[in-house]
Amino acid sequence: MESGKVEYRAVINKDTLEKWHGIRVWDKPQSAVDGAEVVDQITEPLEVKVVEEQNWNGSIQRFKIAYGSKQGWVLADAITKI
């Protein structure tokens, strides 16, 4: 898997939050099985800045987002680019 630095705005919208019952934010671009830990949970619609993308086999798997004074990794389906 490779990561690439980027920077653009995105949102976590109400529909996604309802579908997933909130969005978990992880400390690493890995699964819990691989040692990543949840550092936050987003429960309200929110605009974020994507600062890094994790690609695997030509598709984005995870995004590193920044919001307020926090940052962390979310699954690709969690955000919508604006």
N, C-alpha and C positions, 0 to 999 in steps of 0.2 A: 504494500500500500504506500502511496506517496501523498504528501501534503503540499499544498501550494498556497502562498500568501496572496490574498486578494483584499479588496475592500469595497463593499457596497451595502446598501440598506435593504432590509427585509422586515417582514412582520410575522409574528406568531398570532394567528387570528382566532376568533371565538370558536369557529367550527372545528378547528384542529384541537383546541383545548378541550372542547366537549367530547370529541371523538376519543381522545386519549386520556381524559380525566386529568389534564395538566401535562406539562412537558418537563421531563427530567433533564437537568443539566449535569454533565459529567466532567470530571477533572482531566480526563485523558480521552483520546479518540479510540477507545477500546471498549470491550464489553466488561460487565462485572466479573465474568469468568476469568478474564485476563487481568483483573486487578483494578479496573476503573471504579471510582466512587462517585456517588451522587453528591454534588455540592450545592444544588439549589433545585427548586421546583417552581416553574412559572405557571401561575393559575389565572392570570388576567391577560387579555390581549396586550401586545407589546411590540413596539418598533425596536429593532436591534440592528447592529452593524456586523456583517459577516467579515471576519478578518483572516480566515483560513478555510480551505476546503480539503477534505480527505477523499482521494479518488482510489477506486479499485476496479480493475478491468474496464476502464474507460467511463465509469459513472461515479457520481459523487455519492459517498456513503454517509459522511458526517460533515457538519459545519462547526467551526469555532466561532462563537458569537460573543460580542461585547454589548453590555447594556448597563447603564448606570456605572457603578464602580466594579461591576462583576464581569466575569467572562467564564466560558466553558464550552463544552462540546454537546451538540444535539444531533439526533438522527436527521437525515436529509429531508424526510417528509414533514418535519416539524415547522419549517418556515416557508414563506412565500416571498420571492424577490419582488421589490417594488422599484 
